[in-house]
Amino acid sequence: MPSVKIRTLLSATSSFFLGIVAIPLLTNYSLASSGTLTVSGTQSGVTSQYLGANEGSSQFNINDLLDLGINSYRLYGGMSRWEPTNAESTYGSPSIAQIEANPAVINWAFYDNIFTDPPGGSDYSWSASTGIPPVSAATIIGDLNANNITPIIVLRNKDNNGNPAWSPNPPVTTNDWNVWWEHVFATVYWFNVRNNYVVDNWEIHNEPNNSGQGWAGTEAQYMTFVQYTADAIHWVYNNYLPGRKPHIYAPVTSNCCAWALSAMQTEGPSVFDSLDFHDYQSNPSEIATLRADMNANGYSGAPAWITEMGSYKQNTYNGQSTDNNIIVNWWIQASEPGNNYANGVELFSLYDWGSSYTSGVIHGSYPSSETYTPGYYAMRIAARALVGGRPTYPVTSSIRNVLSVVTKDTSGHYYLIACNSGSPAATVTANLSALITTGTGTQWEFSSTNNDAIVGSPTLSNGTVTFTIPANATELLKF
């Protein structure tokens, strides 16, 4: 869980990036409450390949993720969660060389237990003692795998609470590195070799530039930490997972982009292949700065992620108007082509953190019933149009505050999403004739009166359709 500070992070996890010349989505604004949306018949790019959320400690229900339609989920792993006490009886043993020679030297009984039967009966006991669901890491990852939702695992030697007390921070001695290398190796090996889970996305710490998140070393020491962490990950894949490649994110900072630039210049793609940062601003514009640095330092075309966005403040997602702008509008912009493009975007957070926090789009601690905020429905309507690297077709809008794009799913359906980020309401005539001319579709609305509800069955006439977008609201039309 992030500390109460503004942040921005650097990472990436998808396997490719489509670098396409940017085409502006908004031009020729009118101050009137009516206007046109004109759709181009030329594909401009693809939507973010991954849209998802960060976990919370108060619940885990795979049905929520399926209802939202998201395809990625970020979890805060590491020693406080999966090695709260030393797995071995002797600090610093076994050595890296011994593990490489024979992984059986690891105390696998410890890891088998922690991943399947966690302390207090919950994989979230590291974060809270009450209001946490009775679920194991194995169940969480199993549910994600079974439903094609990509897990993103953060690897930390210490967490934001300074735990575990026994872990080296930062690792310095040979024994310190033996301990950390073993933990990383054991985590990656347990999920992917000892068991048949698919966990290929690994972040090296969480906001190492922010001491409140656990890292106590310098920037230079973090770069050494990156080397050892990546070495352990690569060892597992190179020796036990032929044909599979890990995606390793560094440096995952709370702002853009000094540490990322340093990491690219000192480590290189052979160590990590993806970058990300945390961006709690009102739009994802900073990713263009990261992309420019990537293009200049050997990472052109590599995945770039924003793995925390939205808000870490309490009760933010309880307001429809705010959620329309910081989720729907934000996610549309993250799918713009060129340097504005984010391969993956993760909202913070899906569930609340413990019984005393209300930071999630879903409120309520286990075992109480869940309460879905307007933010939940903002995620759902946006994901329905944008998830999964769909082809995008730019839209020219003549209406101030209305941001729009058209996407196409694998079944050939077109989705026109139009977000009105201000006031007043707008009457819109959309021209989709460059793509489709006839058909009756489905229309959803996210507004102060409708939480992602079906509100109509619009009909195209010569490729045009007219509809109204309330103030601070979103319409989604599918044909």
Rosetta blueprint (number, residue, H / E / L):
1 M L
2 P L
3 S L
4 V L
5 K L
6 I L
7 R L
8 T L
9 L L
10 L L
11 S E
12 A L
13 T L
14 S L
15 S L
16 F L
17 F L
18 L L
19 G L
20 I L
21 V L
22 A L
23 I L
24 P L
25 L L
26 L L
27 T L
28 N L
29 Y L
30 S E
31 L L
32 A L
33 S L
34 S E
35 G E
36 T E
37 L E
38 T E
39 V E
40 S L
41 G L
42 T L
43 Q L
44 S L
45 G E
46 V E
47 T L
48 S L
49 Q L
50 Y E
51 L E
52 G E
53 A E
54 N E
55 E L
56 G L
57 S L
58 S L
59 Q L
60 F L
61 N L
62 I H
63 N H
64 D H
65 L H
66 L H
67 D H
68 L H
69 G L
70 I L
71 N L
72 S E
73 Y E
74 R E
75 L E
76 Y E
77 G L
78 G L
79 M H
80 S H
81 R H
82 W H
83 E L
84 P L
85 T L
86 N L
87 A L
88 E L
89 S L
90 T L
91 Y L
92 G L
93 S L
94 P L
95 S L
96 I H
97 A H
98 Q H
99 I H
100 E H
101 A H
102 N L
103 P H
104 A H
105 V H
106 I L
107 N L
108 W H
109 A H
110 F H
111 Y H
112 D H
113 N H
114 I H
115 F H
116 T H
117 D L
118 P L
119 P H
120 G H
121 G H
122 S L
123 D L
124 Y L
125 S L
126 W L
127 S L
128 A L
129 S L
130 T L
131 G L
132 I L
133 P L
134 P L
135 V L
136 S L
137 A H
138 A H
139 T H
140 I H
141 I H
142 G H
143 D H
144 L H
145 N H
146 A H
147 N L
148 N L
149 I L
150 T E
151 P E
152 I E
153 I E
154 V E
155 L E
156 R L
157 N L
158 K L
159 D L
160 N L
161 N L
162 G L
163 N L
164 P L
165 A L
166 W L
167 S L
168 P L
169 N L
170 P L
171 P L
172 V L
173 T L
174 T H
175 N H
176 D H
177 W H
178 N H
179 V H
180 W H
181 W H
182 E H
183 H H
184 V H
185 F H
186 A H
187 T H
188 V H
189 Y H
190 W H
191 F H
192 N H
193 V H
194 R H
195 N L
196 N L
197 Y L
198 V L
199 V L
200 D L
201 N E
202 W E
203 E E
204 I E
205 H L
206 N L
207 E L
208 P L
209 N L
210 N L
211 S H
212 G H
213 Q H
214 G L
215 W L
216 A L
217 G L
218 T L
219 E H
220 A H
221 Q H
222 Y H
223 M H
224 T H
225 F H
226 V H
227 Q H
228 Y H
229 T H
230 A H
231 D H
232 A H
233 I H
234 H H
235 W H
236 V H
237 Y H
238 N H
239 N H
240 Y H
241 L L
242 P L
243 G L
244 R L
245 K L
246 P L
247 H E
248 I E
249 Y E
250 A L
251 P L
252 V L
253 T E
254 S L
255 N L
256 C L
257 C L
258 A H
259 W H
260 A H
261 L H
262 S H
263 A H
264 M H
265 Q H
266 T H
267 E L
268 G L
269 P L
270 S L
271 V L
272 F L
273 D L
274 S E
275 L E
276 D E
277 F E
278 H E
279 D E
280 Y L
281 Q L
282 S L
283 N L
284 P L
285 S L
286 E L
287 I H
288 A H
289 T H
290 L H
291 R H
292 A H
293 D H
294 M H
295 N H
296 A H
297 N L
298 G L
299 Y L
300 S L
301 G L
302 A L
303 P L
304 A E
305 W E
306 I E
307 T E
308 E E
309 M E
310 G E
311 S L
312 Y L
313 K L
314 Q L
315 N L
316 T H
317 Y H
318 N H
319 G L
320 Q H
321 S H
322 T H
323 D H
324 N H
325 N H
326 I H
327 I H
328 V H
329 N H
330 W H
331 W H
332 I H
333 Q H
334 A H
335 S L
336 E L
337 P L
338 G H
339 N H
340 N H
341 Y L
342 A L
343 N L
344 G E
345 V E
346 E E
347 L E
348 F E
349 S L
350 L L
351 Y E
352 D L
353 W L
354 G L
355 S L
356 S L
357 Y L
358 T L
359 S L
360 G L
361 V L
362 I E
363 H E
364 G L
365 S L
366 Y L
367 P L
368 S L
369 S L
370 E L
371 T E
372 Y E
373 T L
374 P H
375 G H
376 Y H
377 Y H
378 A H
379 M H
380 R H
381 I H
382 A H
383 A H
384 R H
385 A H
386 L H
387 V L
388 G L
389 G L
390 R L
391 P E
392 T E
393 Y E
394 P E
395 V E
396 T E
397 S E
398 S L
399 I E
400 R L
401 N L
402 V E
403 L E
404 S E
405 V E
406 V E
407 T E
408 K E
409 D L
410 T L
411 S L
412 G L
413 H L
414 Y E
415 Y E
416 L E
417 I E
418 A E
419 C E
420 N E
421 S L
422 G L
423 S L
424 P L
425 A L
426 A E
427 T E
428 V E
429 T E
430 A E
431 N E
432 L L
433 S L
434 A L
435 L L
436 I L
437 T L
438 T L
439 G E
440 T E
441 G L
442 T E
443 Q E
444 W E
445 E E
446 F E
447 S L
448 S L
449 T L
450 N L
451 N E
452 D E
453 A E
454 I E
455 V E
456 G E
457 S L
458 P L
459 T E
460 L E
461 S E
462 N L
463 G L
464 T E
465 V E
466 T E
467 F E
468 T E
469 I E
470 P L
471 A L
472 N L
473 A E
474 T E
475 E E
476 L E
477 L E
478 K E
479 F L
